[in-house]
Amino acid sequence: MSYKRCSKCNGFFCDILRSLQPNSRIYDIFIEGTDNNFLNGGRLLSLDSDTCLATFTNPDVSADTVFIVSCNKIIGIEIRPPA
């Protein structure tokens, strides 16, 4: 599965997320305009190319909690390339 390109989702990190497969492991995500707002140790569930919203699992809170953020607001992301 790949995500379609959308003109309003044109940031570098939108491109990074677009290149990943659903359920890809995300180690850290840092969000623009926040001091301590980041996701630590989740998985990419989806990227909506119409709204630019990326949805991740959020195991720091609980197994069934999700973290949703605009890919345009991401200023840092830690992933590891496939082995």
Backbone as CSV, one residue per row, in Angstrom:
resi,resn,N_x,N_y,N_z,CA_x,CA_y,CA_z,C_x,C_y,C_z
1,MET,0.844,-1.174,0.000,0.000,0.000,0.000,0.886,1.232,0.000
2,SER,0.521,2.221,-0.788,1.225,3.496,-0.753,0.197,4.606,-0.670
3,TYR,0.641,5.753,-0.177,-0.253,6.883,0.005,-0.117,7.819,-1.178
4,LYS,-1.236,8.377,-1.652,-1.180,9.284,-2.800,-0.596,10.634,-2.395
5,ARG,-0.023,11.296,-3.362,0.567,12.626,-3.153,-0.533,13.676,-3.184
6,CYS,-0.503,14.605,-2.250,-1.489,15.681,-2.171,-0.728,16.996,-2.059
7,SER,-1.174,18.029,-2.772,-0.435,19.284,-2.795,-0.345,19.951,-1.423
8,LYS,-1.332,19.776,-0.569,-1.254,20.415,0.746,-0.440,19.603,1.749
9,CYS,-0.138,18.372,1.438,0.696,17.514,2.291,2.074,17.413,1.638
10,ASN,2.786,18.535,1.584,4.006,18.565,0.803,5.272,18.738,1.630
11,GLY,5.195,18.583,2.914,6.377,18.720,3.748,7.290,17.511,3.648
12,PHE,8.532,17.709,4.055,9.523,16.643,4.032,9.055,15.422,4.815
13,PHE,8.478,15.653,6.002,8.066,14.521,6.826,6.794,13.857,6.296
14,CYS,5.975,14.612,5.569,4.840,13.984,4.872,5.380,12.990,3.851
15,ASP,6.437,13.394,3.129,7.055,12.499,2.148,7.637,11.264,2.820
16,ILE,8.270,11.452,3.967,8.831,10.303,4.709,7.713,9.330,5.079
17,LEU,6.636,9.847,5.675,5.529,8.976,6.084,4.885,8.315,4.874
18,ARG,4.780,9.041,3.780,4.182,8.505,2.560,4.993,7.314,2.039
19,SER,6.296,7.332,2.281,7.159,6.254,1.782,7.100,4.989,2.643
20,LEU,6.526,5.109,3.850,6.471,3.968,4.768,5.227,3.117,4.536
21,GLN,5.329,1.861,4.883,4.192,0.962,4.843,3.385,1.111,6.136
22,PRO,2.061,0.885,6.078,1.291,0.869,7.326,1.902,-0.133,8.303
23,ASN,1.846,0.189,9.565,2.374,-0.609,10.672,3.893,-0.494,10.811
24,SER,4.511,0.462,10.080,5.945,0.701,10.237,6.220,1.246,11.628
25,ARG,7.308,0.803,12.210,7.714,1.221,13.552,8.263,2.645,13.509
26,ILE,7.764,3.499,14.399,8.224,4.877,14.554,8.785,4.990,15.968
27,TYR,10.018,5.416,16.082,10.654,5.463,17.400,10.376,6.780,18.121
28,ASP,10.459,7.898,17.414,10.159,9.196,18.010,9.599,10.125,16.940
29,ILE,8.646,10.976,17.329,8.121,12.032,16.471,8.072,13.297,17.305
30,PHE,8.598,14.378,16.753,8.588,15.667,17.431,7.698,16.616,16.647
31,ILE,6.853,17.359,17.360,5.820,18.199,16.758,6.183,19.675,16.902
32,GLU,6.001,20.426,15.831,6.271,21.867,15.808,5.445,22.606,16.860
33,GLY,6.081,23.560,17.532,5.379,24.431,18.462,5.093,23.835,19.818
34,THR,5.718,22.717,20.139,5.487,22.084,21.442,6.822,21.804,22.119
35,ASP,6.813,21.807,23.430,8.036,21.527,24.170,8.271,20.034,24.354
36,ASN,7.256,19.343,24.804,7.418,17.924,25.121,6.394,17.047,24.426
37,ASN,5.882,17.484,23.307,4.854,16.705,22.626,5.499,15.816,21.572
38,PHE,5.658,14.565,21.923,6.224,13.622,20.973,5.669,12.236,21.250
39,LEU,5.772,11.415,20.251,5.363,10.017,20.352,6.625,9.198,20.499
40,ASN,6.617,8.258,21.389,7.789,7.421,21.607,7.388,5.960,21.464
41,GLY,7.784,5.346,20.371,7.599,3.914,20.222,6.268,3.459,19.663
42,GLY,5.721,4.154,18.692,4.455,3.746,18.094,4.627,3.151,16.710
43,ARG,3.513,2.949,16.040,3.510,2.443,14.669,2.578,3.301,13.825
44,LEU,2.960,3.507,12.571,2.132,4.254,11.639,0.909,3.418,11.271
45,LEU,-0.278,3.954,11.525,-1.498,3.267,11.129,-1.975,3.733,9.760
46,SER,-1.969,5.068,9.549,-2.439,5.593,8.265,-1.969,7.020,8.065
47,LEU,-2.026,7.455,6.805,-1.777,8.847,6.437,-2.892,9.233,5.478
48,ASP,-3.716,10.193,5.881,-4.831,10.658,5.056,-4.336,11.782,4.160
49,SER,-4.252,11.529,2.863,-3.724,12.514,1.929,-4.663,13.685,1.692
50,ASP,-5.909,13.579,2.091,-6.840,14.698,1.954,-6.719,15.684,3.109
51,THR,-6.461,15.189,4.301,-6.374,16.051,5.488,-4.951,16.213,6.008
52,CYS,-4.017,15.415,5.524,-2.608,15.395,5.967,-2.451,14.816,7.376
53,LEU,-3.487,14.185,7.890,-3.417,13.626,9.241,-2.798,12.235,9.226
54,ALA,-1.785,12.088,10.055,-1.131,10.803,10.244,-1.605,10.225,11.571
55,THR,-1.936,8.954,11.575,-2.420,8.278,12.774,-1.417,7.203,13.160
56,PHE,-1.061,7.200,14.443,-0.081,6.257,14.985,-0.661,5.565,16.209
57,THR,-0.183,4.353,16.484,-0.484,3.750,17.770,0.289,4.534,18.817
58,ASN,-0.194,4.523,20.048,0.487,5.243,21.124,0.586,4.346,22.355
59,PRO,1.531,3.418,22.349,1.638,2.464,23.465,2.058,3.098,24.781
60,ASP,2.565,4.347,24.746,2.918,5.018,26.003,1.693,5.252,26.871
61,VAL,0.529,5.417,26.223,-0.709,5.663,26.957,-1.407,4.341,27.240
62,SER,-1.741,3.596,26.189,-2.306,2.253,26.325,-2.276,1.583,24.960
63,ALA,-2.509,0.312,24.941,-2.417,-0.460,23.698,-3.444,-0.031,22.655
64,ASP,-4.569,0.498,23.061,-5.615,0.858,22.098,-5.753,2.370,21.891
65,THR,-4.733,3.141,22.263,-4.756,4.593,22.103,-4.033,4.977,20.827
66,VAL,-4.560,5.987,20.117,-3.914,6.466,18.910,-3.459,7.909,19.096
67,PHE,-2.491,8.299,18.300,-1.912,9.636,18.284,-2.110,10.153,16.868
68,ILE,-2.767,11.307,16.716,-3.068,11.856,15.393,-2.427,13.236,15.292
69,VAL,-1.695,13.470,14.204,-1.005,14.742,14.002,-0.930,15.039,12.510
70,SER,-0.946,16.315,12.162,-0.737,16.710,10.774,0.716,16.441,10.414
71,CYS,0.937,15.777,9.285,2.321,15.512,8.884,3.068,16.809,8.599
72,ASN,2.346,17.892,8.316,2.981,19.190,8.087,3.527,19.810,9.370
73,LYS,3.121,19.315,10.523,3.565,19.852,11.812,4.718,19.051,12.414
74,ILE,5.116,17.973,11.768,6.209,17.148,12.282,7.535,17.820,11.938
75,ILE,8.398,17.996,12.955,9.702,18.623,12.731,10.858,17.643,12.954
76,GLY,10.558,16.454,13.390,11.585,15.439,13.570,10.961,14.070,13.696
77,ILE,11.626,13.076,13.155,11.106,11.708,13.231,12.285,10.741,13.284
78,GLU,12.168,9.730,14.108,13.194,8.695,14.156,12.574,7.387,13.698
79,ILE,13.139,6.865,12.631,12.739,5.552,12.118,14.019,4.776,11.846
80,ARG,13.895,3.509,11.650,15.048,2.706,11.282,14.764,2.059,9.936
81,PRO,15.741,2.054,9.055,15.505,1.445,7.745,15.254,-0.050,7.878
82,PRO,14.531,-0.618,6.911,14.272,-2.067,6.966,15.588,-2.843,6.960
83,ALA,15.595,-3.941,7.682,16.820,-4.769,7.757,17.009,-5.592,6.514
